[in-house]
Amino acid sequence: MEFESTIGLEVHVQLSTKTKIFCNCSTEFGDAPNTHTCPVCLGMPGTLPVLNKEVVEFALRFGIATHSKINRLSRFARKNYFYPDLPKGYQISQYELPIMEGGFIEIDVPEGKKKIRLVRTHMEEDAGKLIHQGNVSFVDFNRAGVPLLEIVSEPDLHTPEEAGKYLRKIRTLVRYLKISDGNMEEGSMRCDANVSVRKKTEGKLGTKVEVKNMNSFKHVEKALRYEIERQTQLLQNGGKVVQETRLWDEKENITRPMRSKEEAYEYRYFPEPDLVSLLIDEKWIEKVKMNMPELPDEKEERFIKEYRLPPEKASILTESDELADYFESICKTFHGYEQVANWILSEFLAYLNREGKEIGEVSIKPYQVAELLKLVDEGIISGKIAKSVFAEMWKTNRDASDIVREKGLIQIKDETKITQIVCEVIEENPEVVEKYRKGKKNVIGFLAGQVMKKTKGKANPQLVNKILLERLK
């Protein structure tokens, strides 16, 4: 019997304002526990919150980018629950009047583009953080009051892969908008998933289960995959799915029950009495629109048209605005656009991933990469030599031309010299030559490799192949 899964995601994005949403405490990550606190974010009696205007502006940027309806009137609400890391015993959030409703985010699927509709996007404050050490728990309130955007999707996702793409698209978007770093590992982007499974012939959705505690894209996909399989097997065996909250156990790669799912009314929402309603005029929205950057989908389309790149390469290059900027900076001085794209997507990203670096941490400047690619394009060095030169550039930050000159890596294009080496290789490998004459034409690659070995990779590959073919005839 065929089943299908339905996934809705609640994504919390920590906004990168310098101060918290309702007080002047710093939002800096990684400092000593409880050093960024004050009576307001600790919920001391008699204190009053004051809304950070920049939080609203960041929210507006996201709303414009996702084609959401921006409500001119919105209101904060108290969401009441008791937890050790929630100092006030309630969280200031938004409920019946959020700042934004609707909108969508597009992801790439095999069939093309797919719109994932948004239910709402609203502002709220973050809670603190519990730190467990053995049988003792500590509370760090540095995060309490840090501004969040909660982004709630419609149940338009149907596979873990789609969910992963949706989350990555949100991260790309908030980074382009400069409103968050979207780092899941550091907790600045978090995700709860509502998952249900039903028979394909059924009209209504199945019983949903909420899954929490997923701190990377990979873990989100793994948790969803496990939960879909668990629910499917349960239904196949005649059982019923219980509405509950489950936690992802990354060590065991399973979800575990946490509690039965609470309903919204249990939070006892009511309008926040210490904050007035938020009124947003049209001039403010227009001003934000005027300062919007080029967004990833727009940039991808431009890269395809302007640089004549295949869509899959343009898509990867525009996943990060820093990577896209680096690519375009190289292209200003070297116009082999696809060569630049190939180099970045292979050598450059390989070094970044291996060392776990961000582009901003790389000391090699775009003009240096452009110079290296020019040396290859002009036939001064081979592609193979270019890789070793790049390795040296990565270590020392020296220019390619200096390294090539110092190490004597200039490509050999002297036909007489290459012919002499080709003849040596042919004489040293009579059995391979015999195979070639009997029709095994692919052995020419071995012979060419021997020539390159003798010249330490400096012989011009095109000349080597040309002379080899002539001599073998």
N, C-alpha and C positions, 0 to 999 in steps of 0.2 A: 504494500500500500504506500502511495507516495505522499510525503508530507512536505510542507514548506515552512520556512522560518520567517518571522517578522521582527525587525529590530528598530527600536527608537533609542536615541542617545541623548543624555543630558550632559553637556560639556561645560565645565567651569574653567574659564580663562582668567588667570591672575593678571591684572592690568599693571603696566610698568610705570605707573606714576611714582614720583619721588616720595610722596607722603600718602598716608592711609586715607580711606574714603571719608571718615568723619572727624579726623584729628590730624595734627601736624607731625605725628611720629613717622620715622623713616620706614620705607618698605624694603630696604637693602637685605638681600638674602645672604645667609651664611654667617652672620655675626653671632656673638655669644647669646645664649638664651636670656630672654626677658630684659634685654637692653633697649628695645624699641617699644616701650610701653609708657602709658600715661593714665591719669584717672579716667579719661574718656574711653579709651579702648579696653581698659580693665573693668569698665562698668561700675565705677564707684558711684555711690548715691549723690544726687545733686548735679551730676555732670550733664552737659547737653551736646549732642552731635551737631557739627556744621558740615554741610555737603561740600566736597572737593569738586570744583567746577571742571577740572581737567578730566575727572572720571566720566562726567556727562559727555564731554567732547569726544573722548575715546569711544564711548558707546555709540555716539552719532556716526563716527567714521565707519564702525562695523555695520551699523544699520544701512547706511548709504551703499556700502560695498555689497551687501546681501539683498538689496532691493526690498528691504523691509518697510512696513508702514511705521513711520515715526509718530507716536502719539504726542500731540502738543501739550496734553495734560497727563501727567503720570504721578503716581503716589507711592511712597514707601510704606511698608507694612512690617509689623512685628511677627516673626515666625517663632513661636514658643516651643522650646524643648530643652531638656536638661541633660547636659553632658559635661564632663570635667574640663574640656578645653573651651567651653563657651562661657566666658566670665559673667555676662549679664543674665544668663538663663533664657535669652532669646537672641535671635539674629535679625538685624535690620535687612529686609529684602524688599521685593515688590511682589504683589499678588494680583489683585483684580484689575489694576491699572499699570501694566508694565510700560517701560519706555518704548518698546518696539514689539510689533506683532507681524506674523507672516514673513515673507521673503523666502529665499532659497539659496542653496549652494550647489554648484554643478560639479559632478565627478566624471571621470572617464571610465567607461565600461566597454566591453568588447563590441557592443552594438552602437557605440557612439557616446554622446553626452547624456547624462542622467541628472535630472533635477531632484535634489533632496529638499523637500519643503521644511520650513521652520514654523513651529507653533508660535514661539515667542523668544525674545531675548530681553533679559532684565538685569539690573544692577543689584548687587548685594555685598555685604561684608563677609570676609572669611572668618573662620573660627581659628583657634590656636592649634597647637600640635601636641599630641601625647607621645612621650618617648618611654618605651618599656625596656627596663634592664632587669632581667630575672624576675623576681616577684615584686619589684618596685616600679612604679610609674611616675614620671615627672611630666610637668606641663610647661611648654614654652609658648608664651603669649605674643612673641614677636609677630606672628602671622595674623593674630586677631585684629580685625579691622582693615586688613589689606583688601583693596577693591577687586571685585570679581564681576565678570559677565557670565551669566548662566544662559546657555544656548540650548534650547529644547527642540529636537527635530520631530517631525511627523514620522509615523512608522513606515517609512519609504525604503528602508534598507532591508535586504533579504539574505545577505551572506556576510560572513566575517571579513571577506576581502573588500566588499563595498564599504563596510564600517571603517576599515583601516584607511581606505582612500579618502573617505569623508573627513576623518580626523586629521589626516595629513594636509588636506586642503584647508581646513580651519587654521592649522598651524602656519601654513604658507601665507594665508590671508592676514592673520594678525601680525606676522612679521613684516609683511609689506606695508601694513598700515602703521607700523611702529607703535603698537599699543601693547604688545606682549612678546616675550621671547618664545612662548609656547613650549617650554621645556618640560616634558612629562616627568623625566627622571627627578627634577628638582621640585616638582609639584606645582609649577606655574600653569600647567594645563592638566586637568583631571577629568575623568569620564566615568559615568555610571550608565549601565546599559539595561534597557528593558527588553527581554527576549520572550517570544512565545512561538509555539509550534502548532500547526493545525493540519488537518487533511486538506489537500488541494481542492476537494469538492465542497468543503464547508465555506459558508459565507462569512461568519463572524470570526474574529481573531481568537486565538487560543488564550489560555490563562497566562498572564505575564509574570515573569520572575525578574527581579532587579539584581544585577551583578555589580559588586563594588570591588575596590582595592586593586585596580589595574593601573600600573604605573609606567607602561610603555605601549607603543602601538602593537608590538609583538604579543604582549600579554593580553591586550584587548582581543586580538584575533584568536589567540589560543583559548581564552576563557569563553568566547562566544562559540567557538567550534565545539568545545567540550559540552557546554550547556545545551546547545542544539541537539547534540547526539544523546545526551542524558534524557531530555524531554521526549525525543523521538522514540527511544527504546521504551520509556515508561508508557507512552501511548500505544505502541505496538503490542505491549504485553498486557493491555487492558487496564492499566493504572490511570490515575488522574494527577495532573500537575497541580501542585499547591502554590498559591500566590504567597511569595515570601521574598526576603532579601537574602542573597547568598554572597559569600566572599570568595575571591579567587585566591587559591593557594598555589603560589608560583613554584614552590618546591615539589609539591606532589602533582602539579598540573591538573588540579580538579577544583570544582567549586564546592564550598561547604555552607550549610545553612547558618544564617546569622540570627534572623528573627522573622516573625510573620510580618508581612508588609503593612506598614501603617498607612492610613488614608490621609488625604490632605487636611480634613477637618480636625484631625488630632493635633495639628500644629496650632490650632486656635488663632488663626490669622486675625489681626485687626489693624486699622490704620495707625501708623507710627505717630503718636501724639506730639513728639518733640521736633518733628520736621514738617514744614509746610509743603503743600503740593508743588510739584515741579512744572513750571510753565516754560515751554520752549517756543521762541518766536521764529518766524520764517527766515528772518535775516541771519540768525545764528546758523540755521541749517544751510543756507546758501553760502555762507562764509566757509563752513566746513567742506562743502562740495567743491568750492573753488580751490581748496588746498589739498584735495585728494591726490594721491600718487597714481601712477599707472599700475593697474591691478594685474595679477598673474595671468588671468585669461586673456586680457588685452595684450599683454606683453608677448604671450605665446603666439597669438595670431600675427603680431607684428614681426616676430622672429622668423616665422614661416614665410612671410611675404618679402620682408626686407633682406633677410640673409639667405633665403632659399634653402632653409633647413627642413629635413623630414620632421613631421609632427612629433614623433617619439623623442627625437633629440631636442627639439624646441621645448617640449614639455619638461624634460629633466633640467635643462638649463634655466628655466624660469621657476623652478620649485623654490629657489631662494633668490631674493632680490640682490644679495651680495654676489652670488654666482653669476647672475645675469649681467650685473654691472661689470664684473671682472671680464666676462666674455666680450662685452661691447667695447671695453677699454682696449683689449688686444686688437679688435677689429678696426680700430681707428688708424692703426699703423700697418696692419697686415690684412690684406683683403681676401685671403683664402679662407672664407668663412667656414666652410665645412671642415677644413683642416684644423682650424681653431677649435671647432666644436668637438671633433674627434680627439684632439689632444687633451682638452679639458675633461671629457667624459671617460677617458682611459687613464692616462698617466697622472694628471693633476688630481682627480678625485681619488685615485688609488692611494696616492701619498697622503691626502687628507684623511681618508678613512683609516689607513694603517696607523697614523699617529694620533687619531682622535682630535684633530684640530678643526677649528672654524676658519673660514676664508680670511676673516679679519686678523687672524694670528699668523698668516703666511707672509714671510718677508720678501718673497719674489714678486716683483712688480710686473704688471701687465706688459709694459714695454719690453721687459727682459724675455718674456715668453714669445712676444712678437718677433724679436731679433732671432731667437732660436729657430722659429719656424721659417723665417726668411732664409736662414743658412741651409735648411733642408730644401726649400723650394728652389733655391738657386744652384743646388747641386754641390755646395761646398762641403756639406757633411751628409751622411746617409741617415735614414730614419733610425737605424739601430744605434749609430753613434750618438744621435740626438738624445736617446734615452739615457745613455751614460753621462752625457753632458748635463742633462736635466737633474740627474741624481747629484752631481757635483754642485750644481746651482742651488739645489735644495739645502745642501749642507752648508755651503759657504756664502750664498747670496751674491756670487760673482756673476759677471756678464758672460753669456755664452761665447762670444767672440774671443774673450780673454782666455777662457778654458781651452777652446779649440786651438788657439795659437800656441799656448804654452805646452800642450800635450801632443802637438803635431798630429791633429786628427783630421786635417783637411783631406777631402775625398780624392782618391787617385782616379784621374780621368785620362791618363796617358795610355792610348791603345797599345802601343808597343810593349809597355811594361805589363799591362794586364794580359796581353796575348802570351807573353813569356810564361806567366804564372799559370794560365789556362793550360798551356802545353805540358807544363810540369805535372799538373793534376791529372791530365788525361793519361800521361805515361805511368803515373803511380797507381792508377786504378783501372787496369785493363779489363778486369772482370765486370766492372760497372759499365764500361764503354760497350762491352759485348752485349750486355743486357739491353742497352739503349738501341743497339743496332738490330736486336731481335724484336723490337717493338715496345719495350718498356720505357716509354718516353718520360715517365715521372722521375726516373733516376737522375735526370738533369738537375733536380733540386739538390741532391746529395753533392754532385760535382760543384755546383755553384757555391754550396756551403763550404766546401774545402778551399775554394778560391778565396772566399771571404775570410776564412780562418787564417790563411797564409798572409793576407793583407791586413789582419787585425780589424776587419770590418770596414776598411777604408776604401775598398774598390767600389766604383760606381756600379750598382746592381744591374742597371740597364745594359751597360757595356759588357759586363760579365756574361749575361745571358746571350747577348748578340754574338759575342766572340765564341762562346761555347757552342752555339748552334752551328756557326760557320765551320769550326774545327771538327765537330762530330760528323758533319756531312762529308 
